[in-house]
Amino acid sequence: MNIKLSHCAILSAGLFFASCTETQTEQNNDTNSPETSEQNGIVDRFADIEVLRYEINDFDKLSLDQKKLVYYMSQAGLAGRDIIYDQNNPFNIEIRSAIEEIVGSFEGDKESDDWADFMTYAKQIWFANGIHHHYGMDKIMPSFSKEYFNELVNSTNATISEKAIDVIFSNELEMKRKVKDANVDMIVASANGFYGEGVTLEMVEDFYASRIDKTEKHGIEHGLNSTMMVKDGVLSEEIWKSGGKYGAAIDQIIGWLEKAVTVAENDAQKAALEKLIEYYQTGDLKTWDDYAVLWVKSTEGDIDWINGFIETYGDAIGKRASYESIVQITDFEASEQMQVVTQNVQWFEDNAPLMEEHKKPDVKGVSYKVVQVASESGDASPSTPIGVNLPNNEWIREEIGSKSVSLGNIIAAYNNASGEGMLAEFAHDQEEIDRAKKHSKLAGKLHTALHEVVGHASGKINDGVGQPAETLKNNASTLEEARADLVGLYYILDTKLIDLGLIPSLEVGRAEYDGYIRNGMLTQLQRLEVGKDVEEEHMQNRQLVASWVIEKGAAENVIEKIIRDDKIFYNITDYDKLRVLFGELLMEIQRIKSEGDYEAGKNLVDNYGVKVNQEVHKQVLARVAPLNIAPYRGFVNPIFALIMDDNGEITDVKVENKQSFVEQMMFYAKEYSTLK
């Protein structure tokens, strides 16, 4: 799960902390040049996006075999980069390839507005891993004309079909990558590549209804690694494996994983890698679970990874998983500081405001580390999570345990590039501003830890209920993220954290409460276009939680809505009562998950998480506009240079971290286009 989720598996970087660390920077808005002058780690700025750079500290202190392991795993991750493009839309690779040929070979006028608009579009495609916005899911419409694009194609060696050109410019074709609306056929309406022509939601539900046994205690995650196709009138799964769909990319992934096995840090790590190879070779989801068990148990060593088809956010019905890779190095000093969270996870579970029958009597195998990202690919790049908790299969989490990581150098890069413009504009008063300046970084860090380590590990599903993807369907991810957020919110205002030495005072928790309400009700709306509802799961989660507690606390005025100078502010009048409300909502969402109560979950999401007050939205956009803040952020990755001896043996691995965003994307196009 991210804090982009498994269940949370990943909360998208920049989103989870938006409540704590708002952004204001002076930007270079020149989209005509592939490079921008860096300020506070800012590499590029275009459209609604800011690209940053993260650093890897102390890489040189790793042993040669550890450096090799990082290198091999990074190459394995990048070898699968094309997969996410095809998963996001069947036309993506064709369109991207044409764009890259134009960028690399066009020799015409590069000072024109049309070329600047084309370069902005190219960068948007690279950032989103396709033609749809990485977050909003709407198709990215170019600002240049079809005629100009054809001129670019004809003046270079680019090749692209008329159908693909129509897709780029049409206001009707492939308009939304994922549609989460129970009133329509979500599969037919969505433009992602998980389902072939003619596949309907009813067909998919019938297909799995006959295959899933909800009483099976060790059930697999059905549909996780396949495309559903209709062939000769029969619905079937096309498995993503060696020799199957995406086989050309997967074979390269396997090749790099085999090299990684030779430099594994220990036997447990080696066994996990070998099982991951077997999974890619067979596509067997039982083997995927076997791998996940080995991976969870492999907690020794300095290097770890996330690699595979994992998060199901991209699928409207939450079955098919997007490809992603994160290679990470343990930050031992920071991890040691946070070990107290994992050491007390049973206390948190025992004292949670849940029904007793929904608590785990014995929380298994929770590990937590702060890590430094060394490389990311697929759905984790350029837009990255800041925290991850895996695996997602519920039975493994309950019986074996889970791993949680906080991506420390990613968080540090965000903080380095952040300013205080949003805070000054949307905070209710100076007291709130001062509290945020003093405590928000620690508050955000701790909320992430509680969200990932305690939140996603907490609670249990009643026997015979089945996986949330089956019972809660398209609302499962939103509710899981809300549940994990609420665990963090409930405990961040608990004196237990003072006793454990995690916070100096409850002012840390109050800072997080301030920021969470401010973000859930106001500031996150800067990410939406006027007239749009909230569709992304993490945004739905935050609005759901914030709007629910405001409504339930209205009688006692727990949170005031204040109008000053025609601007809306929120002021928490009673933090203790707000904590009680967070606990009540947590109890209800855990009940919904434990009992598989689809209707109750749907009502929560629909009534509190989706609809936007359009007048408030317009006001937020007007207030944000003068701040010149990019709503979304992502990263270029370092690259690794091999030092070889005369015999061709690797003698060292060096980190190079100077590529611009365009340079990196063109480098990837040359080195990792595995599915053309």
VOGU-3710 file (C-alpha; in Angstrom, 3 decimals, decimal comma):
1> mniklshcai> 0,000/0,000/0,000  1,250/3,392/-0,648  0,848/6,904/0,615  0,307/7,278/-3,295  -1,358/2,290/-1,208  -1,424/-1,622/-0,833  -4,118/-0,830/1,193  -2,371/2,266/1,644  0,225/0,918/-0,216  1,299/4,213/-1,263
11> lsaglffasc> 0,063/7,665/-0,589  1,254/9,768/-3,384  4,227/11,817/-2,569  3,362/15,351/-1,952  -0,237/14,569/-1,191  0,084/13,045/2,184  2,270/15,905/3,334  0,251/18,578/1,645  -1,470/19,105/4,950  1,839/19,789/6,653
21> tetqteqnnd> 4,267/21,140/4,129  2,860/23,588/1,662  4,865/24,733/-1,309  5,926/28,077/-2,614  8,938/28,606/-4,840  10,088/31,061/-7,427  9,895/29,065/-10,639  11,457/29,190/-14,044  8,434/28,684/-16,280  10,403/28,315/-19,516
31> tnspetseqn> 9,146/25,089/-21,118  11,091/25,681/-24,325  14,394/24,538/-22,876  15,118/20,985/-21,704  16,928/22,415/-18,722  16,010/24,913/-16,050  18,291/26,458/-13,486  17,971/24,507/-10,274  16,799/26,139/-7,095  16,157/24,123/-3,942
41> givdrfadie> 16,512/20,935/-5,976  13,955/22,044/-8,589  14,875/20,592/-11,980  11,948/21,678/-14,160  8,556/23,364/-14,055  5,793/22,939/-16,645  1,988/22,880/-16,730  0,875/21,958/-13,177  4,062/20,041/-12,371  7,367/20,666/-10,655
51> vlryeindfd> 10,217/18,180/-11,059  12,725/17,820/-8,230  15,935/15,930/-7,570  16,633/13,651/-4,600  20,031/12,706/-3,232  21,411/9,344/-2,085  23,556/9,879/0,985  26,532/7,640/1,841  26,204/5,418/-1,228  29,986/5,196/-1,313
61> klsldqkklv> 29,938/3,521/2,110  28,210/0,441/0,696  30,261/-2,630/-0,170  30,864/-3,449/-3,833  28,297/-6,268/-3,763  25,738/-3,956/-2,156  26,344/-1,368/-4,869  25,929/-4,088/-7,482  22,670/-5,172/-5,864  21,330/-1,620/-5,992
71> yymsqaglag> 22,425/-1,341/-9,629  20,931/-4,674/-10,726  17,627/-3,998/-8,980  17,440/-0,517/-10,477  17,963/-2,003/-13,940  15,300/-4,637/-13,262  12,905/-1,857/-12,328  13,643/0,249/-15,392  13,380/-2,764/-17,705  9,662/-2,837/-16,910
81> rdiiydqnnp> 9,095/0,885/-17,483  7,195/0,393/-20,748  4,657/-1,846/-19,014  3,049/1,011/-17,078  2,620/2,973/-20,297  0,699/0,151/-21,942  -1,308/-0,521/-18,795  -2,370/3,107/-18,675  -3,577/3,111/-22,291  -2,968/0,938/-25,379
91> fnieirsaie> -1,920/3,969/-27,483  0,639/5,311/-25,011  3,785/3,630/-26,294  3,046/4,515/-29,904  2,361/8,156/-29,028  5,342/8,431/-26,694  7,678/6,892/-29,284  6,614/9,429/-31,900  7,097/12,284/-29,442  10,565/11,051/-28,499
101> eivgsfegdk> 11,598/10,781/-32,138  10,452/14,358/-32,718  12,238/15,662/-29,621  15,420/13,882/-30,638  15,543/14,787/-34,321  13,501/17,906/-35,053  15,754/20,603/-36,552  13,177/23,311/-37,206  12,180/26,410/-35,249  12,522/25,718/-31,527
111> esddwadfmt> 11,783/29,285/-30,489  8,124/29,255/-31,505  5,164/29,087/-29,156  4,048/25,904/-30,899  7,320/24,170/-30,085  7,114/25,334/-26,482  3,586/23,926/-26,272  4,755/20,669/-27,849  7,581/20,326/-25,323  5,165/20,970/-22,467
121> yakqiwfang> 2,915/18,207/-23,815  5,880/15,838/-24,160  6,883/16,456/-20,559  3,308/15,915/-19,388  3,196/12,558/-21,200  6,485/11,481/-19,640  5,438/12,576/-16,180  2,057/10,830/-16,380  3,393/7,660/-18,025  0,909/8,284/-20,791
131> ihhhygmdki> -1,698/10,568/-22,281  -3,838/10,851/-19,137  -3,062/13,042/-16,151  -1,236/10,992/-13,532  -3,594/12,122/-10,791  -6,788/13,481/-12,281  -7,010/10,686/-14,897  -8,412/13,042/-17,570  -6,780/13,009/-20,986  -4,124/15,675/-21,428
141> mpsfskeyfn> -5,200/17,892/-24,319  -2,380/19,505/-26,342  -2,210/23,283/-26,770  -0,821/22,971/-30,297  -2,827/22,049/-33,381  -3,139/18,748/-35,167  -1,702/20,427/-38,243  1,428/21,478/-36,360  1,879/17,970/-34,974  1,632/16,518/-38,482
151> elvnstnati> 4,286/18,996/-39,602  6,580/17,728/-36,848  5,953/14,117/-37,818  6,577/14,786/-41,497  9,791/16,711/-40,841  11,310/13,908/-38,759  11,521/10,127/-38,814  8,585/9,820/-36,430  5,900/7,283/-37,295  2,407/7,234/-35,837
161> sekaidvifs> -0,941/5,904/-36,998  -3,886/8,111/-37,897  -5,847/6,418/-35,131  -3,239/7,431/-32,537  -3,241/11,005/-33,849  -7,022/11,054/-33,538  -6,683/9,845/-29,946  -4,322/12,738/-29,131  -6,612/15,473/-30,439  -10,132/14,048/-30,107
171> nelemkrkvk> -12,529/15,380/-27,480  -14,333/12,044/-27,477  -11,775/9,221/-27,699  -9,992/7,723/-24,658  -11,038/10,653/-22,489  -10,512/9,273/-18,970  -8,059/6,622/-17,847  -10,127/5,480/-14,876  -13,800/6,144/-14,226  -15,049/5,432/-10,714
181> danvdmivas> -18,786/5,909/-11,019  -21,141/3,121/-10,018  -23,814/4,613/-12,303  -21,903/3,623/-15,450  -20,017/0,550/-16,621  -16,682/1,519/-15,091  -14,691/-0,863/-17,265  -16,222/0,269/-20,546  -15,916/3,938/-19,563  -12,241/3,669/-18,538
191> angfygegvt> -9,487/4,083/-21,133  -6,784/2,050/-19,370  -5,293/-1,064/-20,934  -6,424/-3,575/-18,322  -9,454/-4,698/-20,316  -9,850/-5,419/-24,012  -12,574/-4,367/-26,412  -15,999/-5,763/-25,581  -15,258/-6,519/-21,912  -17,962/-5,270/-19,544
201> lemvedfyas> -18,209/-4,958/-15,784  -20,941/-7,581/-15,625  -18,778/-10,039/-17,557  -15,831/-9,501/-15,208  -17,933/-9,827/-12,067  -19,503/-13,057/-13,356  -16,065/-14,371/-14,334  -14,686/-14,010/-10,819  -17,884/-14,910/-8,972  -17,441/-18,476/-10,180
211> ridktekhgi> -13,758/-18,578/-9,215  -13,473/-16,828/-5,870  -14,223/-18,726/-2,694  -14,664/-16,108/0,020  -14,235/-18,755/2,693  -10,739/-19,586/1,408  -8,451/-18,304/4,134  -5,354/-18,088/1,925  -6,986/-16,772/-1,218  -4,945/-15,204/-4,002
221> ehglnstmmv> -5,463/-11,697/-5,379  -7,474/-12,709/-8,432  -6,830/-10,661/-11,563  -3,727/-8,931/-10,205  -1,469/-9,702/-13,186  -3,610/-10,123/-16,277  -5,441/-8,326/-19,045  -9,015/-9,477/-19,594  -9,837/-10,166/-23,224  -12,768/-11,467/-25,226
231> kdgvlseeiw> -11,647/-14,021/-27,814  -14,203/-15,855/-29,924  -16,872/-14,738/-27,523  -15,084/-16,164/-24,484  -13,717/-14,017/-21,657  -10,215/-14,955/-20,549  -7,141/-13,629/-18,762  -3,963/-12,856/-20,679  -1,291/-13,327/-18,012  1,640/-10,926/-17,655
241> ksggkygaai> 4,632/-13,263/-17,574  7,626/-14,535/-19,506  6,265/-15,867/-22,769  2,969/-14,055/-22,195  1,817/-10,456/-22,339  4,699/-8,056/-21,580  7,053/-11,024/-21,957  9,760/-9,008/-23,735  10,028/-6,601/-20,798  9,589/-9,299/-18,171
251> dqiigwleka> 12,413/-11,385/-19,632  14,728/-8,402/-19,173  13,463/-7,935/-15,612  14,232/-11,595/-14,938  17,732/-11,241/-16,384  18,585/-8,429/-13,989  16,991/-10,249/-11,044  19,175/-13,263/-11,787  22,224/-11,016/-11,531  20,871/-9,621/-8,250
261> vtvaendaqk> 20,658/-13,143/-6,815  24,440/-13,471/-7,175  25,054/-10,520/-4,841  22,176/-10,973/-2,381  23,123/-9,899/1,128  21,859/-13,078/2,807  20,023/-16,349/2,195  16,591/-14,898/2,995  17,069/-12,141/0,470  18,304/-14,626/-2,110
271> aaleklieyy> 15,291/-16,879/-1,565  12,905/-13,956/-2,046  14,617/-12,918/-5,277  14,531/-16,460/-6,638  10,815/-16,725/-5,870  10,173/-13,373/-7,570  11,921/-14,731/-10,670  9,733/-17,842/-10,535  6,634/-15,657/-10,332  7,653/-13,643/-13,388
281> qtgdlktwdd> 8,362/-16,893/-15,234  5,016/-18,519/-14,411  2,604/-15,671/-13,658  1,194/-17,895/-10,883  -0,481/-15,751/-8,197  0,074/-18,444/-5,575  3,785/-18,044/-6,299  3,330/-14,283/-5,882  1,967/-14,888/-2,386  4,848/-17,265/-1,638
291> yavlwvkste> 7,229/-14,516/-2,729  5,428/-11,940/-0,583  5,812/-14,170/2,479  9,539/-14,581/1,844  9,924/-10,870/1,187  8,162/-9,899/4,434  10,404/-12,260/6,390  13,554/-10,887/4,744  14,273/-8,020/7,125  18,048/-8,233/7,455
301> gdidwingfi> 20,410/-6,370/5,175  20,818/-2,814/4,021  19,155/-3,086/0,593  15,511/-3,807/-0,163  13,125/-3,386/-3,059  9,538/-3,238/-4,219  9,050/-4,810/-7,633  6,029/-6,219/-9,400  2,366/-5,726/-10,192  1,253/-4,414/-6,826
311> etygdaigkr> -1,095/-1,465/-6,448  -4,584/-1,585/-7,935  -5,374/2,138/-7,886  -5,316/2,324/-11,668  -8,210/-0,114/-12,073  -11,674/1,288/-11,353  -12,726/-2,004/-9,753  -9,441/-2,443/-7,874  -8,306/-5,774/-9,320  -5,516/-5,232/-11,819
321> asyesivqit> -2,213/-3,924/-10,541  0,145/-1,404/-12,080  3,817/-2,220/-12,502  6,145/-0,446/-10,098  9,669/-0,600/-8,741  11,420/1,102/-5,836  14,999/0,283/-4,833  15,887/1,414/-1,327  18,791/1,637/1,097  18,169/1,601/4,840
331> dfeaseqmqv> 18,762/4,843/6,719  19,813/3,201/9,962  19,965/6,279/12,161  16,502/7,486/11,170  15,075/3,949/11,312  16,361/3,430/14,835  14,610/6,589/15,956  11,268/5,235/14,727  11,597/1,610/15,887  9,582/2,502/18,946
341> vtqnvqwfed> 6,467/2,570/16,733  6,857/-1,066/15,681  7,831/-2,124/19,187  4,515/-0,804/20,485  2,240/-1,822/17,621  0,293/-4,268/19,816  -0,394/-1,507/22,345  -1,800/0,647/19,571  -4,001/-2,223/18,398  -5,234/-3,056/21,909
351> naplmeehkk> -6,119/0,571/22,630  -7,677/1,425/19,277  -11,303/2,657/19,304  -12,484/-0,465/17,449  -15,007/-3,136/18,288  -13,161/-5,862/20,187  -14,041/-8,474/17,573  -12,312/-6,369/14,916  -8,972/-6,104/16,728  -6,018/-8,377/16,084
361> pdvkgvsykv> -5,091/-10,255/19,269  -1,561/-10,745/17,949  -0,242/-8,279/15,379  2,284/-10,174/13,281  5,699/-9,275/11,946  5,432/-5,539/11,466  8,729/-3,948/10,401  9,385/-0,277/9,789  12,365/1,445/8,244  13,263/4,877/7,022
371> vqvasesgda> 14,988/4,375/3,697  16,755/6,283/0,986  15,355/5,733/-2,464  18,039/4,765/-4,968  15,854/4,273/-8,040  12,174/4,242/-9,001  10,230/3,147/-12,051  6,762/2,352/-13,332  3,881/3,668/-11,276  6,330/4,958/-8,633
381> spstpigvnl> 8,029/7,418/-10,985  8,238/10,304/-11,710  5,383/10,791/-9,200  6,398/8,830/-6,133  4,944/7,693/-2,844  6,476/8,907/0,394  5,501/5,850/2,406  4,776/2,237/1,564  3,225/-0,662/3,445  3,139/-4,098/1,795
391> pnnewireei> 2,057/-6,740/0,958  -1,589/-6,054/0,207  -3,013/-9,537/0,515  -4,956/-9,457/3,780  -4,203/-12,984/4,948  -0,441/-12,427/4,657  -0,720/-9,220/6,635  -2,702/-10,944/9,382  -0,695/-14,168/9,639  2,837/-13,233/8,560
401> gsksvslgni> 3,124/-9,461/8,836  4,069/-6,508/6,687  6,882/-4,127/5,863  6,519/-0,385/6,131  8,993/2,123/4,799  9,185/5,887/4,848  11,086/7,305/1,892  13,313/9,646/3,853  15,297/11,281/1,067  12,120/11,885/-0,938
411> iaaynnasge> 10,548/13,632/2,039  13,741/15,638/2,554  13,683/16,754/-1,086  10,081/17,908/-0,759  10,918/19,828/2,393  13,946/21,417/0,747  11,806/22,763/-2,087  8,918/23,920/0,084  7,903/27,361/1,215  5,153/28,821/3,376
421> gmlaefahdq> 2,841/30,490/0,877  -0,061/28,073/1,220  0,203/28,060/4,984  0,071/31,841/5,196  -2,906/31,992/2,834  -5,088/29,238/4,307  -4,223/29,017/8,001  -6,859/30,587/10,267  -4,556/32,702/12,433  -0,983/33,340/13,475
431> eeidrakkhs> -1,175/30,740/16,227  -1,933/28,080/13,637  0,880/29,334/11,400  3,401/29,321/14,251  2,331/25,841/15,319  2,769/24,538/11,783  6,194/26,118/11,363  7,375/24,569/14,599  5,797/21,135/14,425  4,436/20,223/10,983
441> klagklhtal> 7,511/18,383/9,703  7,629/16,098/12,727  3,841/15,779/12,648  3,862/14,708/9,015  6,705/12,263/9,561  4,955/10,671/12,515  1,554/10,556/10,849  3,166/8,739/7,926  4,696/6,191/10,308  1,436/5,660/12,178
451> hevvghasgk> -0,513/5,456/8,909  1,793/2,843/7,403  2,997/0,829/10,389  -0,030/0,857/12,664  -2,871/1,847/10,344  -2,427/-0,688/7,586  -1,465/-3,413/10,053  -4,482/-2,863/12,286  -7,847/-4,558/12,355  -9,004/-7,886/10,985
461> indgvgqpae> -11,652/-9,139/8,591  -14,383/-11,413/9,879  -14,104/-15,047/8,854  -15,716/-15,765/5,511  -16,078/-12,112/4,487  -13,452/-12,045/1,730  -10,940/-9,512/0,458  -11,972/-5,813/0,473  -11,497/-5,677/-3,312  -14,369/-8,171/-3,548
471> tlknnastle> -16,629/-6,826/-0,815  -16,090/-3,061/-0,991  -15,268/-3,030/-4,718  -14,468/0,380/-6,197  -14,556/2,018/-2,742  -12,002/-0,330/-1,133  -8,915/1,839/-1,662  -10,556/5,070/-0,492  -11,852/3,434/2,667  -8,533/1,736/3,405
481> earadlvgly> -6,647/4,990/3,077  -9,181/6,739/5,304  -8,881/3,956/7,863  -5,080/4,200/7,978  -5,189/8,006/8,122  -7,646/7,854/11,012  -5,398/5,527/12,989  -2,608/8,068/12,631  -4,881/10,987/13,499  -6,297/9,245/16,552
491> yildtklidl> -2,910/8,419/18,049  -0,975/11,551/17,131  -2,894/13,365/19,884  -2,277/10,635/22,473  -0,007/11,274/25,462  1,416/7,794/24,831  3,537/9,363/22,103  5,045/11,748/24,660  5,753/8,807/26,966  7,481/7,000/24,098
501> glipslevgr> 9,619/10,046/23,353  8,177/10,454/19,869  6,834/13,977/20,360  7,698/16,764/22,807  4,078/17,821/23,337  0,558/17,425/21,984  1,122/20,582/19,959  2,565/18,220/17,328  -0,778/16,442/17,075  -2,664/19,733/16,982
511> aeydgyirng> -0,488/20,885/14,086  -1,399/17,731/12,185  -5,117/18,213/12,949  -4,957/21,801/11,690  -3,219/20,797/8,488  -5,408/17,781/7,818  -8,660/19,739/8,014  -7,178/22,605/6,020  -6,028/20,228/3,301  -9,104/17,996/3,230
521> mltqlqrlev> -11,534/20,892/2,922  -9,556/23,508/1,007  -6,008/23,257/-0,248  -6,178/19,918/-2,033  -8,876/21,378/-4,274  -6,136/23,200/-6,195  -5,546/19,867/-7,942  -9,004/19,789/-9,502  -10,375/21,534/-12,557  -13,472/23,653/-11,982
531> gkdveeehmq> -16,608/21,552/-12,165  -14,897/18,261/-11,361  -15,759/15,927/-8,517  -13,088/14,307/-6,343  -12,151/10,970/-7,904  -8,638/10,095/-6,743  -8,717/7,793/-3,712  -6,392/9,727/-1,414  -8,186/12,996/-2,074  -11,543/11,294/-1,496
541> nrqlvaswvi> -10,193/9,881/1,739  -9,065/13,233/3,095  -12,263/15,034/2,114  -14,353/12,204/3,535  -12,625/12,340/6,901  -12,572/16,137/7,142  -16,155/16,741/6,004  -17,531/13,914/8,186  -15,981/15,221/11,408  -17,053/18,785/10,604
551> ekgaaenvie> -20,638/17,635/10,154  -20,694/15,380/13,226  -19,060/18,031/15,376  -21,314/20,854/14,234  -23,654/20,725/17,238  -20,744/21,414/19,593  -18,919/23,672/17,139  -15,845/21,442/17,262  -14,597/22,982/13,999  -15,638/26,511/13,067
561> kiirddkify> -16,063/27,638/9,498  -14,997/31,265/9,444  -15,517/33,798/6,641  -13,022/36,655/6,708  -12,491/39,064/3,828  -14,706/36,768/1,753  -12,290/33,890/2,357  -13,067/30,581/4,091  -10,965/29,373/7,006  -11,397/26,478/9,426
571> nitdydklrv> -10,633/26,771/13,110  -10,540/23,783/15,467  -12,047/24,826/18,784  -11,743/21,511/20,633  -8,941/19,153/19,639  -9,909/16,503/22,191  -13,467/16,251/20,888  -12,133/16,133/17,353  -9,977/13,179/18,350  -13,071/11,402/19,648
581> lfgellmeiq> -14,781/11,995/16,299  -11,781/10,601/14,444  -12,053/7,523/16,652  -15,761/7,101/15,945  -15,230/7,275/12,200  -12,316/4,841/12,484  -14,528/2,359/14,295  -17,192/2,592/11,599  -14,794/2,214/8,679  -13,121/-0,768/10,349
591> riksegdyea> -16,571/-2,299/10,843  -17,325/-1,746/7,163  -14,085/-3,465/6,167  -14,404/-6,296/8,701  -17,991/-7,083/7,744  -17,715/-6,294/4,032  -20,557/-3,767/4,252  -20,542/-2,418/0,696  -23,587/-0,160/1,017  -22,327/1,589/4,154
601> gknlvdnygv> -18,914/2,106/2,578  -20,444/3,415/-0,636  -22,610/5,873/1,293  -19,627/7,234/3,196  -17,583/7,775/0,045  -20,457/9,159/-2,029  -21,853/11,468/0,649  -18,591/12,859/2,045  -15,697/12,103/-0,310  -16,820/12,914/-3,837
611> kvnqevhkqv> -18,837/16,098/-4,298  -17,162/19,500/-4,362  -18,708/22,847/-3,453  -17,961/24,669/-6,677  -17,974/28,148/-5,142  -15,436/27,057/-2,548  -13,373/25,430/-5,276  -13,286/28,612/-7,349  -12,247/30,554/-4,274  -9,389/28,154/-3,541
621> larvaplnia> -8,097/28,414/-7,100  -8,252/32,205/-6,946  -6,318/32,250/-3,681  -3,678/29,829/-4,934  -3,115/31,489/-8,310  -0,920/34,398/-7,084  1,334/31,968/-5,212  2,573/30,326/-8,424  2,584/26,881/-6,847  2,700/23,651/-8,826
631> pyrgfvnpif> 0,024/21,317/-7,442  2,037/18,206/-8,343  5,636/17,185/-7,886  7,850/14,346/-8,978  11,487/13,441/-9,474  14,282/12,610/-11,823  16,270/9,589/-10,654  20,015/9,294/-10,194  21,715/7,007/-12,703  24,500/4,557/-11,955
641> alimddngei> 27,820/4,477/-13,812  29,849/1,262/-13,775  33,612/1,286/-13,299  35,098/-1,741/-15,068  38,525/-3,364/-15,081  40,353/-4,703/-18,141  38,532/-8,032/-17,784  35,115/-6,401/-17,903  34,471/-6,946/-14,200  32,672/-4,274/-12,184
651> tdvkvenkqs> 35,073/-2,682/-9,712  32,819/0,132/-8,542  29,438/1,776/-9,077  29,142/5,552/-9,044  26,067/7,737/-8,670  25,486/10,401/-11,320  22,708/12,847/-10,599  22,831/15,696/-13,106  20,314/14,808/-15,813  17,550/17,261/-16,614
661> fveqmmfyak> 14,026/15,893/-16,897  14,118/15,868/-20,698  17,599/14,338/-20,741  16,460/11,568/-18,427  13,339/10,779/-20,409  15,294/10,627/-23,652  17,950/8,467/-21,980  15,228/6,088/-20,792  13,739/6,017/-24,290  17,088/4,862/-25,665
671> eystlk> 17,968/2,371/-22,930  14,670/0,929/-21,695  12,161/0,806/-24,559  11,432/-2,883/-24,126  7,966/-3,139/-25,688  8,264/-1,217/-28,969
//
